[in-house]
Amino acid sequence: MKIKLLTYGMLGMLLVASSCKRQNDESMTNQDPTDQGMLKNGANSLSDNPTDRELLRLTELMVKTPVKKTVNADGDEILQRDMSYYLETTVLPKTASTQSNDQGHDHKDAQLIASLNRPHPSVKSVQKYFNEAAKEFNVPVELLMAIGQVQSNWTQVGESMYGSYGITGIIENQLIQQITEAAGILKVSPQQIKDDARTNIRAAAALLAKYQTNQSPNSLDDWFDATKEVTGLQIPLYKEQLAQRFYELINTGSKSVTLWGEIINIPGVRVDISHKIKEAGNKLTATYSKGGGNTVQALPSSDGVSASEYPGALEDYTTCNYNSRDGNPIQYYFVHYIGTGTYQGAINWFKNCSSQVSAHYVVRNSDGQITQVVREINRAWSQGVDLYNDRGIGTEHEALATNVAMWHSEPMLTAGGNLARNVCDRRAIPKVRAVAAPGINGHGDVKSTACP
């Protein structure tokens, strides 16, 4: 059994952070020494303000195939490289052949491979598409760029577990039909929005313009309410949080690297939305006080254990998408990742009773914030295999397959490691790297899936 860079990176660094032992260390012997150095140093190998060279090195370590560059009829630079080996040996490792026989996450393996293997516009071309869409629909280009960065790292990806698509992450699922809505405005097919980067960006711009209720927006902050609607999330709290993330990026700027080895550099632009946040906070408080649901608060315990099972976590328990363990012991700790989509989108989906999926904990990339969605005493619908749902704790970590720097987030890895140590200590789970055995497992260790 051989676990390659990203899988071992995520699990290995979590194990280090949680003071766990490593099994199968021979799995690293065939890796490049520089790869081992990255894993050894973990998140510390990437500085808080990485240089272009540091970022480019991450892509060089993980994606080895050459990049083919062409120019299309519109003069746009188009890049293509074979991502199959990268995805199949790092992001999509399958050490288990077990197929789903229970509720669990569908990480859309085939779609991810297909979308990343297609010809893809360069950073220069994507910037052109943002500028064109902003002008066409009279919306702020800064906002479109920020949305694209948070949702996908400017990458036209396939479907996430909750139905977000493409560079801008607009949603199409059984409850939210943003792509159908945008297709009607643009007079294009929904599939074109799902597949084509330029059309996806135009679709987000069209929706942003449609959701704008202010007839004369004068500044970026006037677009905050429309931005909340563009998130496509149903729970007000997570719509608010995700919109704030977009605006935080506008303020701070951002630098990242694509899978094709290009730097995305978004300069910061000062915008103050503090008054918008206060207004929204007051509305949310009023909604919750009227019993509107979607609260984040300590809930009464049903098993005699304090509701604060992990003191470092926020509690936002779902009312569905779980059931009883029927007396089964807890023996496994599972590490999942959110390969496409966001922290807020995942929690929103786990609390959607039609989704039929959940996890016990979700860990945010930027600062390691943790939200508990299912009580440990209950059986989350996470692994897709009945034995491991019966006996496992499922955790999701926000790390995009298209943004390699996110896998080296020190806050996320530290928070995830502390969570693993705490849960394993309290539940007497062996603190060892395990494969389909009691201990700390990747999702791919027990089910054929696009999750490590």
N, C-alpha and C positions, 0 to 999 in steps of 0.2 A: 504494500500500500504506500502510495506516494502522494503527499500533499504539497502543492506548489505554493508559489509566493503569496498571493493574496489570502488564500485560505489559512495558510500557516501564519501569515502576518497577523490577521485578525485574531485567530484563536491563540496563537503563540504569545502575542503581546498582551492579550487579556489574561492568559495564564500567568505571565510574569507579574502583571499588575495585581493579580489576586493571590500571589505567592503559591501558585500551584506547581506541581511537577509536570514535566513533559514526558510523554511516552512516544516511542517511534521517532527518536531524534535522528535515526538513520535516514528519515525522509528528507533531511536537508543536505545530505552528503553530496548529491548530484547538482546542487545549485551553484551558480556563479558566486565566487567569494564576495563580490560587491553586493549581491542580493542578500547573502547572509549577514553582511554588515548592516544593511538597511533593517533587516529583521531584528538583529541584536540591539541596534540603537532605537528601534521602534519609532515612536512619534518624535523623539528627540533628533532624528535625522533630518527633520524638516523644521526650519526656524519659523518664528511667528510672522516674519516678513521675508518670505523666501525670495531668493534671486531667481532670475529667469533660468540660470543654469541649474539650480537646485530643482526647479519644477520640471525642466526638460529631462533631467536625469531620471526622475521618477517614471516618466513615460518610456524612456530608453530601457529601463530595467524590466518593465512589464510587457512592452509590446516590441517584438523583435523584427517584424516583417517590414519590408520597404514600403514607402509611400509613393504612389503614382499620382502625378499632378497633370491635369488637363485644363483646358479652357473651353467652356461651352459657347453656344451660338450667341448668348447674351453678353459674352465677355467675362463671365464669372469663373473664378478659380474653383476647380472641383478636385477633391482629394479622395483617394481610395487606398485602403490597405486591407489585407486579409486579417480579420480579427478572430477567426475561428480558434486558432491555437491559444491565443491569449485568453479568450473567454472560456474555452473548454478546460484549460489547465489552471486557471486562476480564479475567475469569477464564477464559473459554472462547473466546478469539480463534482464528479459523481463517483463516490467510493462505494455507494450502495445501489443495489438494483431494485429495491423494494418500490413498488408502485403504490399510489395512493389507495387506501381502503378506508379512509376516514377524512374528516374535515381538516383542511390545512391550506397553506398559502400556495397560490399558483404564481410563480415568478416569471412566466411567459418566456421560457428559454429560447424557443425557436424564433419568436418575434425579436428578441434582443439580438440574436446572432444575425438575423436577416437585415435588421435595420442598420447595424453597425458595419456590415459588409457592403452595403450599397455605396455608390459614389456619394460623397458628402461635401457640401460647400465649405470652403476655407473660412477662417475667421474674418478675413477681409470681405468675403462675399456675404457672410451672415450679417456683418455690420451694415453692408449695403442694404440688405433686406429690412433690417430694423429701421434704417433711415427712410426707406421708401414707404414702409407701412405707416410710420409715424406721420409722414407728410400726407399720405392718401386719406387717413382717417382723422387727422388733426389731433393726435394724442402724443404725450411726451415720449420721446425716444429713450430717455433715461429710464423710464418705467418699463418699457418693453425689454431693454437690455438686462435690467435687474431681474425681471421675472424669468427670462431665459437662463440667466446664470444660476439662480436658486433651483429652478426646476430640473435643469438638464446639463449645465455647463456648456450651453450653446450647442447641444447635440440633438439631432432628430432621432430620438429613440422610439422604440415600440411601446406597447401598453404596459403600464404599471399594474400592480395587483388591484388597484381601485379604479382603473380605467382612465388614467391620465396619459396623454400622448404628446410626443414631439418636443421641440425646443421649449415651448411655452407651457407645457403640461396641462392643456385644456382637457376637460373630462367628458367622457361618454360612457355611461353605465346605465343600469336599469332605472336609476332615479334622476340622474343629471344628464342632460343631452346638449351640452355646450357645442359639440362638434356639429350636430345636426342643425342647431340654431345658427352657427356661423356659416355653415354650408349654404343655408338659405339666403343669407345676406350676400355672400360672395358669388353665388350662382356656380358653385363647384360641387363635386361629389364629396361626401364625408371621407372617403378613402384618400382623396388627394390631400386633405388636411392632415390625415394620419401619417402619410408617407413623405410629403414634400415640405422641405424646410421653409421655403419662401411662403407657401400657402398657409402653413401652420402659424407663422408670424403674422401674416395678414389677418388670419382668423382671430387671433388674440387681440389685435388692434381694433378689429371691427366690433368685437364684444365689449372691449373697454369703452369704445365710443358709445355703444348702445346703452351700456349701464350707467353712463354719466348723466346724472339728473340736473347738475348745475349747468345752466344754459350758457354761462360765461365764465368758465374756469380761468383763473388768472395765474395760478401757480401750481406747482407740483402737489402741494398738500390738498388742493381742491379735488384731486383724483383719488383720494384715499378710499372713499366709500365705493366708488366704482371698482377699485382694485380688489376690495374684499369680495365682490361678486365674481370677479374673474377667477378667483381661486377655485370656484366650483365646489367648495366644501359646504356641508349642510349645517354643521354645528357652529353657532356664532363665535364661540371662543376661539376655535381653530381658524376660522376665516380671518378673524382679527389678528391672531398671531402670525399667520402666514403673510398677510398684507404688511404687517410691521417688519417682517424679515426683508421683504422687497425694499421697503423704505430705508431700513438700516444699511442695506448694501448700497443704495444710492448715496447715502451720507458718507460712508467709509470708503467707497470704491472697492475694487476687487482685482486680484491677479490670480490666474489659474492657468493650467495647461490642458490642452485637448489630447485625445488619444492619437491624433495625427501629428503631435509634436509641435503645436503652435501655441503661443502665449495669448491669452485673453486678458487685456488690461483695461479695466473700466475705471476711469477717474471719478473721484468722489465729487458730489454736488450737494451743497448745503440745503437741507429742507427740514423744516420744523413741523412735526405732526403731533406734538405733545397735547395740543388742544383736542385733536381728533381722538387720540387715545383716551383722554379723560372722558370725552363725550360717550365713546363706545363703552368704556368701563362702567359708566353710570347706567347705561341701557342694559348691559349684561347683568349687573347687580339687580336691577329692577325685575328683569325676566326671571332670574333665579329665585328671587324672594317670593314671586308669585307661583312658584312650583313648576316653572317651565322646563325643568330637566337640564341635562348637560352640565351639571355642576362639577366643580373640582373641590372636593372636600373630604374630610374623614367620614367614613361610613361605619355604621354599627357592625360589630363583628358577629358572624353567624357561627363561629366555631370556638369561641372563648379566647381567641388570640387577639391581641391589640390590632386595631384596624391599620395601624402604621407598621406593616410587616417589614418594610425596608425604610428606615428613617430618612434616607436621602431621596426618596421618591415622592412626587406629587401623586395624588390618588384621583383617578377619574374612571371609576369602575363602570364597565358596560353592564347593561341589564339583560344581555343576550349573548349568543355566540360562545357559550361555555356550558358545561354540565358537571355532574358529580363524578368524582374519581371512583366512587363505589368501593372505597376502602383500599384502593391500590396505593402502595408506598411510593414516595417521590425518590427516584434514583438517578435521574438524568437532568443535566443542565444543557440547554440547546442555544447555540449562538446562530442567529439569523442576521441578515442584513437587508436593508431597503435599497435594492439595486437601482430601481427607478421610482421616483416619487419623493415625498418629503415626510419628515417626522409628524407634522400636523396632519397630512393626508392619511398616513397610516392609522393614527389614533382615531381620526374621524371615521375611517372605514371599519375598524374593529368595533366601533360602537353603532354601526349600521346593521340592523338586525337581518337585513337581506344578504349580507356579505358572506355569512357562514364561516368566518375566519376570525382569529384573534391571537393575541400573545399576552403573556403575563406582564411583561415590561417592554417599554420602548425607550431607547437612549438617543438623545439629540447630539448631532455632530459638533456644533459650534461651541457648546459649553458643557456638554455632558449632562444636561438636564434629563431626568428619568421620570417617566409617567407610568404608574401601575394601572393596567386596564382590567386584569382579571386577578382575583384573589388566588394565592398559591394553593389554598386548600381545594380550589376548583380546577377543573380540567379545561384548559384553554384549547381551542381548535387551531392548532399551530403546525404540528409535524406532518399531518396527512397520513399517519399510520397509527392505528388504534393503540398498540402497545405503548408507543412513545408519547401519545397524548395522555394516556392513562397515568403514566409515571414520570412525565417530564415537566420542567419549567422552561417556557419559551421566551426568548428575549430577541428583540429586533433592534439593530443598530443602523443609524442613518448614514449610509456610505454609498454614494452613487457609483455604479459601474463605469460611468463616463467621466468621473472626476477622481483621478488616482490620489490626489492630495488628501481627499477626505478619509482615506483608509489609514492615514497617519496622523489623525487628529488626536493630540495628546489628551484634551478634555474628555473626548468620547471614550478613548481606550482606558484612561484612568477610572472614569466613572463606571464603565463596564466591568473592569477588573474588580473594583470594590464591591459592586453588586454581586458578581459571581462568588467572591470570597464569602460575603455575608450569607447568601442563600445556601451555598454549599455547607457552610458551618452550621447553620440553623437546621438544615434538612439532612445532615449527615450524608451528603453526596460526596463521593470520592473526588478530591481535588487533583485529578489527573486528566491529561488529554486522552480521551477515549474514542473508540470507533464502534458504534452500535453496542456499547457496554456501559454500565454505570460509570458516571463521571461527566466530564465536559465534552460535548459533542458538537460538531457542525451539523446543520440540517442535512447536508448532502451525505453525511455518514450513515443516515438511517433511511433515506428516501432519495430516489433519483429526482433531483431538483436543481434549479439554478441558484442554489443558496449554499454557502460553505458550511 
